[in-house]
């Protein structure tokens, strides 16, 4: 049940991140939105542990996952923006 819950939360986080940072250069589709949210949670966990906000083995919360997904969208926009120019 944990994997299914992670996928559902990842999808919701991906949707919220896309709503916060809309644009033409964003990944589209159900699967990419879900992956965006899940990877965003991993990014937030890694950055939070590096800065000292989270202890080892402690994951990021819902807000942290959204912030991580927004960071990923920003980086994705930078990469795809440079390729199109």
Gaussian input, Z-matrix of N, CA and C with variables (Angstrom, degrees):
# hf/3-21g

backbone

0 1
 N
 C     1     B1
 C     2     B2     1     A1
 N     3     B3     2     A2     1     D1
 C     4     B4     3     A3     2     D2
 C     5     B5     4     A4     3     D3
 N     6     B6     5     A5     4     D4
 C     7     B7     6     A6     5     D5
 C     8     B8     7     A7     6     D6
 N     9     B9     8     A8     7     D7
 C    10    B10     9     A9     8     D8
 C    11    B11    10    A10     9     D9
 N    12    B12    11    A11    10    D10
 C    13    B13    12    A12    11    D11
 C    14    B14    13    A13    12    D12
 N    15    B15    14    A14    13    D13
 C    16    B16    15    A15    14    D14
 C    17    B17    16    A16    15    D15
 N    18    B18    17    A17    16    D16
 C    19    B19    18    A18    17    D17
 C    20    B20    19    A19    18    D18
 N    21    B21    20    A20    19    D19
 C    22    B22    21    A21    20    D20
 C    23    B23    22    A22    21    D21
 N    24    B24    23    A23    22    D22
 C    25    B25    24    A24    23    D23
 C    26    B26    25    A25    24    D24
 N    27    B27    26    A26    25    D25
 C    28    B28    27    A27    26    D26
 C    29    B29    28    A28    27    D27
 N    30    B30    29    A29    28    D28
 C    31    B31    30    A30    29    D29
 C    32    B32    31    A31    30    D30
 N    33    B33    32    A32    31    D31
 C    34    B34    33    A33    32    D32
 C    35    B35    34    A34    33    D33
 N    36    B36    35    A35    34    D34
 C    37    B37    36    A36    35    D35
 C    38    B38    37    A37    36    D36
 N    39    B39    38    A38    37    D37
 C    40    B40    39    A39    38    D38
 C    41    B41    40    A40    39    D39
 N    42    B42    41    A41    40    D40
 C    43    B43    42    A42    41    D41
 C    44    B44    43    A43    42    D42
 N    45    B45    44    A44    43    D43
 C    46    B46    45    A45    44    D44
 C    47    B47    46    A46    45    D45
 N    48    B48    47    A47    46    D46
 C    49    B49    48    A48    47    D47
 C    50    B50    49    A49    48    D48
 N    51    B51    50    A50    49    D49
 C    52    B52    51    A51    50    D50
 C    53    B53    52    A52    51    D51
 N    54    B54    53    A53    52    D52
 C    55    B55    54    A54    53    D53
 C    56    B56    55    A55    54    D54
 N    57    B57    56    A56    55    D55
 C    58    B58    57    A57    56    D56
 C    59    B59    58    A58    57    D57
 N    60    B60    59    A59    58    D58
 C    61    B61    60    A60    59    D59
 C    62    B62    61    A61    60    D60
 N    63    B63    62    A62    61    D61
 C    64    B64    63    A63    62    D62
 C    65    B65    64    A64    63    D63
 N    66    B66    65    A65    64    D64
 C    67    B67    66    A66    65    D65
 C    68    B68    67    A67    66    D66
 N    69    B69    68    A68    67    D67
 C    70    B70    69    A69    68    D68
 C    71    B71    70    A70    69    D69
 N    72    B72    71    A71    70    D70
 C    73    B73    72    A72    71    D71
 C    74    B74    73    A73    72    D72
 N    75    B75    74    A74    73    D73
 C    76    B76    75    A75    74    D74
 C    77    B77    76    A76    75    D75
 N    78    B78    77    A77    76    D76
 C    79    B79    78    A78    77    D77
 C    80    B80    79    A79    78    D78
 N    81    B81    80    A80    79    D79
 C    82    B82    81    A81    80    D80
 C    83    B83    82    A82    81    D81
 N    84    B84    83    A83    82    D82
 C    85    B85    84    A84    83    D83
 C    86    B86    85    A85    84    D84
 N    87    B87    86    A86    85    D85
 C    88    B88    87    A87    86    D86
 C    89    B89    88    A88    87    D87
 N    90    B90    89    A89    88    D88
 C    91    B91    90    A90    89    D89
 C    92    B92    91    A91    90    D90
 N    93    B93    92    A92    91    D91
 C    94    B94    93    A93    92    D92
 C    95    B95    94    A94    93    D93
 N    96    B96    95    A95    94    D94
 C    97    B97    96    A96    95    D95
 C    98    B98    97    A97    96    D96
 N    99    B99    98    A98    97    D97
 C   100   B100    99    A99    98    D98
 C   101   B101   100   A100    99    D99
 N   102   B102   101   A101   100   D100
 C   103   B103   102   A102   101   D101
 C   104   B104   103   A103   102   D102
 N   105   B105   104   A104   103   D103
 C   106   B106   105   A105   104   D104
 C   107   B107   106   A106   105   D105
 N   108   B108   107   A107   106   D106
 C   109   B109   108   A108   107   D107
 C   110   B110   109   A109   108   D108
 N   111   B111   110   A110   109   D109
 C   112   B112   111   A111   110   D110
 C   113   B113   112   A112   111   D111
 N   114   B114   113   A113   112   D112
 C   115   B115   114   A114   113   D113
 C   116   B116   115   A115   114   D114
 N   117   B117   116   A116   115   D115
 C   118   B118   117   A117   116   D116
 C   119   B119   118   A118   117   D117
 N   120   B120   119   A119   118   D118
 C   121   B121   120   A120   119   D119
 C   122   B122   121   A121   120   D120
 N   123   B123   122   A122   121   D121
 C   124   B124   123   A123   122   D122
 C   125   B125   124   A124   123   D123
 N   126   B126   125   A125   124   D124
 C   127   B127   126   A126   125   D125
 C   128   B128   127   A127   126   D126
 N   129   B129   128   A128   127   D127
 C   130   B130   129   A129   128   D128
 C   131   B131   130   A130   129   D129
 N   132   B132   131   A131   130   D130
 C   133   B133   132   A132   131   D131
 C   134   B134   133   A133   132   D132
 N   135   B135   134   A134   133   D133
 C   136   B136   135   A135   134   D134
 C   137   B137   136   A136   135   D135
 N   138   B138   137   A137   136   D136
 C   139   B139   138   A138   137   D137
 C   140   B140   139   A139   138   D138
 N   141   B141   140   A140   139   D139
 C   142   B142   141   A141   140   D140
 C   143   B143   142   A142   141   D141
 N   144   B144   143   A143   142   D142
 C   145   B145   144   A144   143   D143
 C   146   B146   145   A145   144   D144
 N   147   B147   146   A146   145   D145
 C   148   B148   147   A147   146   D146
 C   149   B149   148   A148   147   D147
 N   150   B150   149   A149   148   D148
 C   151   B151   150   A150   149   D149
 C   152   B152   151   A151   150   D150
 N   153   B153   152   A152   151   D151
 C   154   B154   153   A153   152   D152
 C   155   B155   154   A154   153   D153
 N   156   B156   155   A155   154   D154
 C   157   B157   156   A156   155   D155
 C   158   B158   157   A157   156   D156
 N   159   B159   158   A158   157   D157
 C   160   B160   159   A159   158   D158
 C   161   B161   160   A160   159   D159
 N   162   B162   161   A161   160   D160
 C   163   B163   162   A162   161   D161
 C   164   B164   163   A163   162   D162
 N   165   B165   164   A164   163   D163
 C   166   B166   165   A165   164   D164
 C   167   B167   166   A166   165   D165
 N   168   B168   167   A167   166   D166
 C   169   B169   168   A168   167   D167
 C   170   B170   169   A169   168   D168
 N   171   B171   170   A170   169   D169
 C   172   B172   171   A171   170   D170
 C   173   B173   172   A172   171   D171
 N   174   B174   173   A173   172   D172
 C   175   B175   174   A174   173   D173
 C   176   B176   175   A175   174   D174
 N   177   B177   176   A176   175   D175
 C   178   B178   177   A177   176   D176
 C   179   B179   178   A178   177   D177
 N   180   B180   179   A179   178   D178
 C   181   B181   180   A180   179   D179
 C   182   B182   181   A181   180   D180
 N   183   B183   182   A182   181   D181
 C   184   B184   183   A183   182   D182
 C   185   B185   184   A184   183   D183
 N   186   B186   185   A185   184   D184
 C   187   B187   186   A186   185   D185
 C   188   B188   187   A187   186   D186
 N   189   B189   188   A188   187   D187
 C   190   B190   189   A189   188   D188
 C   191   B191   190   A190   189   D189
 N   192   B192   191   A191   190   D190
 C   193   B193   192   A192   191   D191
 C   194   B194   193   A193   192   D192
 N   195   B195   194   A194   193   D193
 C   196   B196   195   A195   194   D194
 C   197   B197   196   A196   195   D195
 N   198   B198   197   A197   196   D196
 C   199   B199   198   A198   197   D197
 C   200   B200   199   A199   198   D198
 N   201   B201   200   A200   199   D199
 C   202   B202   201   A201   200   D200
 C   203   B203   202   A202   201   D201
 N   204   B204   203   A203   202   D202
 C   205   B205   204   A204   203   D203
 C   206   B206   205   A205   204   D204
 N   207   B207   206   A206   205   D205
 C   208   B208   207   A207   206   D206
 C   209   B209   208   A208   207   D207
 N   210   B210   209   A209   208   D208
 C   211   B211   210   A210   209   D209
 C   212   B212   211   A211   210   D210
 N   213   B213   212   A212   211   D211
 C   214   B214   213   A213   212   D212
 C   215   B215   214   A214   213   D213
 N   216   B216   215   A215   214   D214
 C   217   B217   216   A216   215   D215
 C   218   B218   217   A217   216   D216
 N   219   B219   218   A218   217   D217
 C   220   B220   219   A219   218   D218
 C   221   B221   220   A220   219   D219
 N   222   B222   221   A221   220   D220
 C   223   B223   222   A222   221   D221
 C   224   B224   223   A223   222   D222
 N   225   B225   224   A224   223   D223
 C   226   B226   225   A225   224   D224
 C   227   B227   226   A226   225   D225
 N   228   B228   227   A227   226   D226
 C   229   B229   228   A228   227   D227
 C   230   B230   229   A229   228   D228
 N   231   B231   230   A230   229   D229
 C   232   B232   231   A231   230   D230
 C   233   B233   232   A232   231   D231
 N   234   B234   233   A233   232   D232
 C   235   B235   234   A234   233   D233
 C   236   B236   235   A235   234   D234
 N   237   B237   236   A236   235   D235
 C   238   B238   237   A237   236   D236
 C   239   B239   238   A238   237   D237
 N   240   B240   239   A239   238   D238
 C   241   B241   240   A240   239   D239
 C   242   B242   241   A241   240   D240
 N   243   B243   242   A242   241   D241
 C   244   B244   243   A243   242   D242
 C   245   B245   244   A244   243   D243
 N   246   B246   245   A245   244   D244
 C   247   B247   246   A246   245   D245
 C   248   B248   247   A247   246   D246
 N   249   B249   248   A248   247   D247
 C   250   B250   249   A249   248   D248
 C   251   B251   250   A250   249   D249
 N   252   B252   251   A251   250   D250
 C   253   B253   252   A252   251   D251
 C   254   B254   253   A253   252   D252

   B1=1.4506
   B2=1.5286
   B3=1.3285
   B4=1.4555
   B5=1.5202
   B6=1.3314
   B7=1.4715
   B8=1.5249
   B9=1.3102
   B10=1.4757
   B11=1.5262
   B12=1.3130
   B13=1.4591
   B14=1.5214
   B15=1.3251
   B16=1.4641
   B17=1.5255
   B18=1.3204
   B19=1.4596
   B20=1.5222
   B21=1.3177
   B22=1.4673
   B23=1.5275
   B24=1.3184
   B25=1.4619
   B26=1.5250
   B27=1.3330
   B28=1.4625
   B29=1.5120
   B30=1.3248
   B31=1.4627
   B32=1.5251
   B33=1.3263
   B34=1.4727
   B35=1.5225
   B36=1.3224
   B37=1.4685
   B38=1.5258
   B39=1.3289
   B40=1.4631
   B41=1.5202
   B42=1.3292
   B43=1.4682
   B44=1.5236
   B45=1.3186
   B46=1.4694
   B47=1.5270
   B48=1.3351
   B49=1.4684
   B50=1.5236
   B51=1.3377
   B52=1.4611
   B53=1.5236
   B54=1.3337
   B55=1.4607
   B56=1.5249
   B57=1.3318
   B58=1.4649
   B59=1.5228
   B60=1.3268
   B61=1.4589
   B62=1.5351
   B63=1.3325
   B64=1.4724
   B65=1.5242
   B66=1.3065
   B67=1.4578
   B68=1.5166
   B69=1.3130
   B70=1.4549
   B71=1.5255
   B72=1.3219
   B73=1.4705
   B74=1.5178
   B75=1.2938
   B76=1.4441
   B77=1.5168
   B78=1.3243
   B79=1.4570
   B80=1.5253
   B81=1.3179
   B82=1.4554
   B83=1.5207
   B84=1.3064
   B85=1.4512
   B86=1.5151
   B87=1.3184
   B88=1.4650
   B89=1.5198
   B90=1.3070
   B91=1.4608
   B92=1.5225
   B93=1.3358
   B94=1.4731
   B95=1.5282
   B96=1.3297
   B97=1.4661
   B98=1.5180
   B99=1.3222
   B100=1.4611
   B101=1.5204
   B102=1.3269
   B103=1.4638
   B104=1.5296
   B105=1.3305
   B106=1.4599
   B107=1.5302
   B108=1.3176
   B109=1.4636
   B110=1.5108
   B111=1.3255
   B112=1.4653
   B113=1.5264
   B114=1.3225
   B115=1.4651
   B116=1.5272
   B117=1.3298
   B118=1.4633
   B119=1.5180
   B120=1.3268
   B121=1.4677
   B122=1.5210
   B123=1.3400
   B124=1.4637
   B125=1.5220
   B126=1.3262
   B127=1.4726
   B128=1.5248
   B129=1.3197
   B130=1.4679
   B131=1.5179
   B132=1.3261
   B133=1.4614
   B134=1.5221
   B135=1.3369
   B136=1.4631
   B137=1.5268
   B138=1.3403
   B139=1.4609
   B140=1.5289
   B141=1.3276
   B142=1.4626
   B143=1.5127
   B144=1.3349
   B145=1.4603
   B146=1.5266
   B147=1.3308
   B148=1.4694
   B149=1.5222
   B150=1.3377
   B151=1.4619
   B152=1.5298
   B153=1.3272
   B154=1.4571
   B155=1.5138
   B156=1.3155
   B157=1.4645
   B158=1.5203
   B159=1.3364
   B160=1.4585
   B161=1.5175
   B162=1.3363
   B163=1.4627
   B164=1.5243
   B165=1.3249
   B166=1.4640
   B167=1.5257
   B168=1.3113
   B169=1.4627
   B170=1.5182
   B171=1.3087
   B172=1.4626
   B173=1.5272
   B174=1.3123
   B175=1.4571
   B176=1.5105
   B177=1.3160
   B178=1.4603
   B179=1.5283
   B180=1.2965
   B181=1.4567
   B182=1.5206
   B183=1.3107
   B184=1.4572
   B185=1.5231
   B186=1.3275
   B187=1.4753
   B188=1.5237
   B189=1.3201
   B190=1.4615
   B191=1.5160
   B192=1.3305
   B193=1.4608
   B194=1.5259
   B195=1.3200
   B196=1.4698
   B197=1.5268
   B198=1.3303
   B199=1.4670
   B200=1.5304
   B201=1.3216
   B202=1.4576
   B203=1.5224
   B204=1.3398
   B205=1.4611
   B206=1.5280
   B207=1.3318
   B208=1.4666
   B209=1.5315
   B210=1.3225
   B211=1.4684
   B212=1.5239
   B213=1.3356
   B214=1.4625
   B215=1.5231
   B216=1.3329
   B217=1.4629
   B218=1.5260
   B219=1.3272
   B220=1.4583
   B221=1.5300
   B222=1.3194
   B223=1.4636
   B224=1.5276
   B225=1.3204
   B226=1.4662
   B227=1.5275
   B228=1.3267
   B229=1.4614
   B230=1.5116
   B231=1.3252
   B232=1.4664
   B233=1.5236
   B234=1.3125
   B235=1.4607
   B236=1.5207
   B237=1.3095
   B238=1.4634
   B239=1.5221
   B240=1.3181
   B241=1.4665
   B242=1.5129
   B243=1.3127
   B244=1.4622
   B245=1.5220
   B246=1.3190
   B247=1.4538
   B248=1.5272
   B249=1.3091
   B250=1.4449
   B251=1.5184
   B252=1.3061
   B253=1.4678
   B254=1.5032
   A1=111.43
   A2=117.51
   A3=121.45
   A4=112.85
   A5=117.11
   A6=120.66
   A7=110.04
   A8=116.37
   A9=120.00
   A10=109.93
   A11=117.59
   A12=121.45
   A13=110.54
   A14=117.62
   A15=121.94
   A16=110.70
   A17=117.53
   A18=121.24
   A19=110.77
   A20=117.36
   A21=121.09
   A22=110.54
   A23=116.92
   A24=120.56
   A25=110.28
   A26=117.91
   A27=121.22
   A28=111.98
   A29=116.75
   A30=120.32
   A31=111.11
   A32=116.67
   A33=120.67
   A34=110.11
   A35=117.19
   A36=121.15
   A37=110.17
   A38=117.59
   A39=121.14
   A40=112.14
   A41=117.14
   A42=120.83
   A43=111.46
   A44=116.15
   A45=120.05
   A46=110.23
   A47=117.13
   A48=120.36
   A49=110.85
   A50=117.25
   A51=120.02
   A52=111.37
   A53=117.03
   A54=121.22
   A55=110.74
   A56=116.76
   A57=121.25
   A58=110.96
   A59=116.88
   A60=121.42
   A61=109.80
   A62=117.51
   A63=119.46
   A64=110.62
   A65=115.03
   A66=119.84
   A67=111.43
   A68=115.22
   A69=119.94
   A70=111.77
   A71=116.61
   A72=121.19
   A73=110.58
   A74=119.25
   A75=119.97
   A76=108.84
   A77=116.24
   A78=118.78
   A79=109.99
   A80=116.20
   A81=120.52
   A82=109.64
   A83=115.59
   A84=121.06
   A85=112.48
   A86=114.20
   A87=122.31
   A88=111.57
   A89=117.15
   A90=120.56
   A91=111.06
   A92=117.29
   A93=119.12
   A94=111.68
   A95=117.24
   A96=119.77
   A97=110.54
   A98=116.88
   A99=121.13
   A100=110.94
   A101=116.62
   A102=120.62
   A103=110.29
   A104=116.40
   A105=120.53
   A106=110.90
   A107=117.14
   A108=120.64
   A109=113.06
   A110=117.12
   A111=120.72
   A112=110.92
   A113=116.81
   A114=120.13
   A115=110.32
   A116=116.74
   A117=120.20
   A118=111.92
   A119=116.66
   A120=120.15
   A121=111.04
   A122=116.77
   A123=119.66
   A124=111.26
   A125=117.10
   A126=120.82
   A127=109.97
   A128=116.67
   A129=120.03
   A130=111.35
   A131=117.41
   A132=120.68
   A133=110.67
   A134=116.36
   A135=120.50
   A136=111.07
   A137=116.70
   A138=119.56
   A139=111.36
   A140=116.70
   A141=120.55
   A142=112.28
   A143=116.90
   A144=119.92
   A145=111.26
   A146=116.96
   A147=120.21
   A148=111.32
   A149=116.46
   A150=120.60
   A151=111.40
   A152=116.68
   A153=120.28
   A154=113.96
   A155=117.96
   A156=120.80
   A157=112.23
   A158=116.58
   A159=122.09
   A160=109.29
   A161=115.42
   A162=120.44
   A163=109.10
   A164=116.21
   A165=120.72
   A166=109.39
   A167=116.18
   A168=121.25
   A169=114.37
   A170=116.92
   A171=121.52
   A172=108.27
   A173=116.65
   A174=121.24
   A175=112.61
   A176=114.45
   A177=120.71
   A178=109.57
   A179=116.02
   A180=120.97
   A181=111.33
   A182=115.24
   A183=121.81
   A184=111.24
   A185=116.87
   A186=121.22
   A187=110.22
   A188=116.72
   A189=120.45
   A190=111.85
   A191=117.15
   A192=121.02
   A193=110.92
   A194=116.70
   A195=120.31
   A196=109.76
   A197=116.65
   A198=120.30
   A199=110.39
   A200=117.23
   A201=120.32
   A202=112.09
   A203=117.48
   A204=121.06
   A205=111.24
   A206=116.98
   A207=120.12
   A208=109.81
   A209=117.37
   A210=120.92
   A211=109.65
   A212=116.88
   A213=120.22
   A214=111.79
   A215=117.40
   A216=120.56
   A217=111.09
   A218=116.25
   A219=120.70
   A220=110.79
   A221=116.16
   A222=120.74
   A223=110.16
   A224=117.27
   A225=121.31
   A226=110.66
   A227=116.89
   A228=121.06
   A229=112.16
   A230=117.38
   A231=120.62
   A232=111.08
   A233=116.35
   A234=120.46
   A235=110.93
   A236=118.00
   A237=120.16
   A238=111.72
   A239=117.40
   A240=120.16
   A241=111.57
   A242=116.80
   A243=121.11
   A244=111.54
   A245=117.41
   A246=120.11
   A247=110.99
   A248=118.66
   A249=122.00
   A250=112.53
   A251=118.17
   A252=121.60
   A253=112.82
   D1=-24.50
   D2=-178.35
   D3=-64.87
   D4=-37.61
   D5=179.79
   D6=-67.11
   D7=-43.46
   D8=-179.80
   D9=-63.73
   D10=-41.57
   D11=178.44
   D12=-63.32
   D13=-40.69
   D14=178.05
   D15=-62.44
   D16=-41.60
   D17=179.32
   D18=-65.56
   D19=-42.63
   D20=179.99
   D21=-64.23
   D22=-47.91
   D23=179.39
   D24=-65.07
   D25=-38.94
   D26=177.17
   D27=-60.83
   D28=-40.66
   D29=178.26
   D30=-64.69
   D31=-44.00
   D32=179.68
   D33=-64.21
   D34=-43.37
   D35=178.96
   D36=-63.35
   D37=-42.12
   D38=177.92
   D39=-61.76
   D40=-41.51
   D41=177.60
   D42=-62.90
   D43=-44.70
   D44=-179.35
   D45=-64.69
   D46=-41.31
   D47=179.10
   D48=-63.61
   D49=-40.37
   D50=177.68
   D51=-66.30
   D52=-33.38
   D53=177.61
   D54=-69.26
   D55=-39.25
   D56=-179.74
   D57=-69.39
   D58=-39.34
   D59=-175.68
   D60=-126.28
   D61=75.03
   D62=-179.15
   D63=-75.98
   D64=162.15
   D65=178.19
   D66=172.61
   D67=168.52
   D68=179.22
   D69=-78.16
   D70=-29.19
   D71=-176.91
   D72=-92.94
   D73=59.92
   D74=178.75
   D75=-128.61
   D76=152.21
   D77=177.93
   D78=-65.74
   D79=139.89
   D80=-177.52
   D81=-116.78
   D82=154.23
   D83=177.07
   D84=107.41
   D85=158.27
   D86=-177.38
   D87=-62.48
   D88=-46.79
   D89=-174.98
   D90=-68.44
   D91=-43.93
   D92=179.92
   D93=-67.36
   D94=-34.24
   D95=176.13
   D96=-64.69
   D97=-42.37
   D98=178.86
   D99=-64.91
   D100=-44.64
   D101=178.70
   D102=-62.21
   D103=-39.79
   D104=177.56
   D105=-57.53
   D106=-46.35
   D107=179.91
   D108=-65.99
   D109=-42.40
   D110=-179.39
   D111=-66.73
   D112=-46.61
   D113=179.01
   D114=-66.64
   D115=-34.06
   D116=175.47
   D117=-59.58
   D118=-38.72
   D119=177.16
   D120=-66.02
   D121=-39.09
   D122=177.24
   D123=-66.46
   D124=-40.29
   D125=178.20
   D126=-62.61
   D127=-45.37
   D128=179.68
   D129=-63.94
   D130=-38.38
   D131=178.09
   D132=-64.51
   D133=-46.31
   D134=-179.49
   D135=-62.48
   D136=-48.68
   D137=-179.46
   D138=-64.77
   D139=-39.17
   D140=179.00
   D141=-64.15
   D142=-39.36
   D143=177.65
   D144=-71.11
   D145=-34.88
   D146=178.93
   D147=-67.03
   D148=-36.56
   D149=-178.95
   D150=-82.72
   D151=-22.20
   D152=179.44
   D153=103.71
   D154=11.12
   D155=178.75
   D156=-77.73
   D157=-30.54
   D158=179.70
   D159=-121.20
   D160=147.21
   D161=175.03
   D162=-83.10
   D163=166.64
   D164=177.71
   D165=-60.49
   D166=132.88
   D167=-179.40
   D168=87.29
   D169=-6.46
   D170=179.91
   D171=-98.39
   D172=129.06
   D173=-178.05
   D174=-91.49
   D175=165.44
   D176=177.93
   D177=-73.23
   D178=154.77
   D179=176.97
   D180=-84.86
   D181=-173.22
   D182=-176.84
   D183=-62.44
   D184=-46.03
   D185=179.63
   D186=-65.01
   D187=-41.56
   D188=177.67
   D189=-61.47
   D190=-38.82
   D191=178.08
   D192=-64.85
   D193=-38.62
   D194=177.99
   D195=-64.37
   D196=-44.39
   D197=179.16
   D198=-62.92
   D199=-41.24
   D200=176.92
   D201=-62.54
   D202=-39.53
   D203=178.58
   D204=-68.23
   D205=-36.25
   D206=177.14
   D207=-66.18
   D208=-39.13
   D209=176.50
   D210=-61.44
   D211=-42.93
   D212=178.09
   D213=-62.77
   D214=-41.45
   D215=177.60
   D216=-61.94
   D217=-39.80
   D218=178.88
   D219=-62.55
   D220=-47.58
   D221=179.58
   D222=-64.63
   D223=-41.07
   D224=178.15
   D225=-61.35
   D226=-40.72
   D227=177.50
   D228=-64.97
   D229=-37.41
   D230=176.88
   D231=-64.93
   D232=-43.31
   D233=-177.71
   D234=-68.34
   D235=-48.38
   D236=-178.18
   D237=-72.86
   D238=-27.98
   D239=177.11
   D240=-66.88
   D241=-37.04
   D242=179.38
   D243=-73.50
   D244=-31.65
   D245=-179.34
   D246=-72.25
   D247=-32.14
   D248=-178.14
   D249=-77.87
   D250=-27.07
   D251=-176.39
   D252=-75.80

